[in-house]
Amino acid sequence: MKILILGGYGVFGGRLVRLLADLPMLELLIGGRNLAAAQAFCASYVGQSTLRPLQVDRQQLAAALQAERPDLVVDASGPFQDYGEHRYAAIEACIAAGIDYLDFADAADFVFGVSQYDAQARAAGIYVLSGVSSFPVLTAAVLREMASHMDIVSVEGGIAPSPYAGIGLNVMRAVVGYAGSPVKLRRNGRDGHGIGLAESRRFTVAVPGRLPLRNLHFSLVDVPDL
Ligand SMILES: NC(=O)c1ccc[n+]([C@@H]2O[C@H](COP(=O)([O-])OP(=O)(O)OC[C@H]3O[C@@H](n4cnc5c(N)ncnc54)[C@H](OP(=O)(O)O)[C@@H]3O)[C@@H](O)[C@H]2O)c1
């Protein structure tokens, strides 16, 4: 199986590459605009998959898809809040080429808009999956599991990344990009908005039977779950 990872040498794309490292049947194309950075990532890789650097911009994906014919494209580049006018260029290129697509999008507007491609994706016989990461996919899976044995009346979400996890430039670009601007959310059953990064609260994550984490400061960010 051949997988093109856009942002394959970034923090999250690189993490995906390392998680797949025990699969010798994979050929992973490490994509991004900086060939030297992709080459350096491939040179430092330890694992069983076959890696190859590929210089590619997600806005001009069609030629790379023609030349490489991957089975799957993963967009791990971002920041998804700033994809601009042709924000679904990669999705459209994948549908045209008949290649499965998924992304790590965290931007609510981006993720909600992807459903407009449902019919085209089905007609092309491919998958187009958006937000396949911590949120909204993992949070939705947890809620679905909890809903099987309890009535859920309200949900408050917060993401507390490990202090040992690296934070990529594009995560920072995303958050700084909407700080001080309206962020869509639903509160008390009503759609509205809060102000990105300006609203904050303190919370202690305390898993039953474990020592609680130290009290954390949470600020409002743009995620599809809200
Ligand atoms: N939904 C979730 O739960 C979730 C979780 C984690 C991350 N994310 C999102 O994933 C994205 C990546 O985060 P990160 O921490 O990995 O950022 P990062 O370390 O800055 O990596 C971004 C990567 O994308 C590449 N890239 C940027 N623009 C590109 C373009 N036009 N075409 C091709 N490649 C491009 C970059 O290389 P070049 O600049 O050299 O091209 C780099 O390799 C962010 O938007 C983040 O919000 C979502």
The ligand as an SDF file (V2000), in Angstrom:
LIG
                    3D

 48 52  0  0  0  0  0  0  0  0999 V2000
   -7.7610   17.1830   14.7600 N   0  0  0  0  0  0  0  0  0  0  0  0
   -6.7880   16.9230   15.6210 C   0  0  0  0  0  0  0  0  0  0  0  0
   -7.0030   16.2750   16.6400 O   0  0  0  0  0  0  0  0  0  0  0  0
   -5.3930   17.3640   15.3240 C   0  0  0  0  0  0  0  0  0  0  0  0
   -4.3720   16.8350   16.0870 C   0  0  0  0  0  0  0  0  0  0  0  0
   -3.0870   17.2270   15.7880 C   0  0  0  0  0  0  0  0  0  0  0  0
   -2.8130   18.1190   14.7540 C   0  0  0  0  0  0  0  0  0  0  0  0
   -3.8280   18.6390   14.0340 N   0  0  0  0  0  0  0  0  0  0  0  0
   -3.5590   19.5840   12.9490 C   0  0  0  0  0  0  0  0  0  0  0  0
   -2.5680   19.0570   12.0870 O   0  0  0  0  0  0  0  0  0  0  0  0
   -1.8570   20.1320   11.4780 C   0  0  0  0  0  0  0  0  0  0  0  0
   -0.3540   19.8750   11.5120 C   0  0  0  0  0  0  0  0  0  0  0  0
    0.1540   20.0870   12.8230 O   0  0  0  0  0  0  0  0  0  0  0  0
    1.6880   19.8890   13.1280 P   0  0  0  0  0  0  0  0  0  0  0  0
    1.8650   20.1080   14.5820 O   0  0  0  0  0  0  0  0  0  0  0  0
    2.1630   18.5760   12.5850 O   0  0  0  0  0  0  0  0  0  0  0  0
    2.3470   21.1060   12.2870 O   0  0  0  0  0  0  0  0  0  0  0  0
    3.8100   21.2130   11.7120 P   0  0  0  0  0  0  0  0  0  0  0  0
    4.7990   20.4820   12.5810 O   0  0  0  0  0  0  0  0  0  0  0  0
    4.0320   22.6660   11.4690 O   0  0  0  0  0  0  0  0  0  0  0  0
    3.8050   20.4280   10.3200 O   0  0  0  0  0  0  0  0  0  0  0  0
    3.1650   20.8930    9.1690 C   0  0  0  0  0  0  0  0  0  0  0  0
    3.7060   20.1090    7.9620 C   0  0  0  0  0  0  0  0  0  0  0  0
    2.9130   20.3990    6.7980 O   0  0  0  0  0  0  0  0  0  0  0  0
    3.7610   20.8140    5.7300 C   0  0  0  0  0  0  0  0  0  0  0  0
    3.0260   21.7700    4.8860 N   0  0  0  0  0  0  0  0  0  0  0  0
    2.6170   23.0190    5.2120 C   0  0  0  0  0  0  0  0  0  0  0  0
    1.9820   23.5970    4.1860 N   0  0  0  0  0  0  0  0  0  0  0  0
    1.9800   22.6830    3.1690 C   0  0  0  0  0  0  0  0  0  0  0  0
    1.4850   22.7010    1.8410 C   0  0  0  0  0  0  0  0  0  0  0  0
    0.8750   23.7860    1.3320 N   0  0  0  0  0  0  0  0  0  0  0  0
    1.6490   21.5960    1.0840 N   0  0  0  0  0  0  0  0  0  0  0  0
    2.2850   20.5040    1.5690 C   0  0  0  0  0  0  0  0  0  0  0  0
    2.7780   20.4270    2.8290 N   0  0  0  0  0  0  0  0  0  0  0  0
    2.6430   21.5250    3.6150 C   0  0  0  0  0  0  0  0  0  0  0  0
    4.9630   21.4230    6.4360 C   0  0  0  0  0  0  0  0  0  0  0  0
    6.1060   21.4410    5.6170 O   0  0  0  0  0  0  0  0  0  0  0  0
    6.4580   22.7180    4.6720 P   0  0  0  0  0  0  0  0  0  0  0  0
    6.0090   23.9540    5.3820 O   0  0  0  0  0  0  0  0  0  0  0  0
    7.9430   22.6150    4.5110 O   0  0  0  0  0  0  0  0  0  0  0  0
    5.7170   22.4840    3.3780 O   0  0  0  0  0  0  0  0  0  0  0  0
    5.1430   20.4460    7.6070 C   0  0  0  0  0  0  0  0  0  0  0  0
    5.7930   19.2750    7.1840 O   0  0  0  0  0  0  0  0  0  0  0  0
   -2.2900   21.4060   12.2140 C   0  0  0  0  0  0  0  0  0  0  0  0
   -3.1970   22.1140   11.4080 O   0  0  0  0  0  0  0  0  0  0  0  0
   -2.9650   20.8760   13.4550 C   0  0  0  0  0  0  0  0  0  0  0  0
   -3.9340   21.7650   13.9520 O   0  0  0  0  0  0  0  0  0  0  0  0
   -5.1110   18.2500   14.2950 C   0  0  0  0  0  0  0  0  0  0  0  0
  1  2  1  0
  2  3  2  0
  2  4  1  0
  4  5  1  0
  4 48  2  0
  5  6  2  0
  6  7  1  0
  7  8  2  0
  8  9  1  0
  8 48  1  0
  9 10  1  0
  9 46  1  0
 10 11  1  0
 11 12  1  0
 11 44  1  0
 12 13  1  0
 13 14  1  0
 14 15  2  0
 14 16  1  0
 14 17  1  0
 17 18  1  0
 18 19  2  0
 18 20  1  0
 18 21  1  0
 21 22  1  0
 22 23  1  0
 23 24  1  0
 23 42  1  0
 24 25  1  0
 25 26  1  0
 25 36  1  0
 26 27  1  0
 26 35  1  0
 27 28  2  0
 28 29  1  0
 29 30  1  0
 29 35  2  0
 30 31  1  0
 30 32  2  0
 32 33  1  0
 33 34  2  0
 34 35  1  0
 36 37  1  0
 36 42  1  0
 37 38  1  0
 38 39  2  0
 38 40  1  0
 38 41  1  0
 42 43  1  0
 44 45  1  0
 44 46  1  0
 46 47  1  0
M  CHG  2   8   1  16  -1
M  END
$$$$
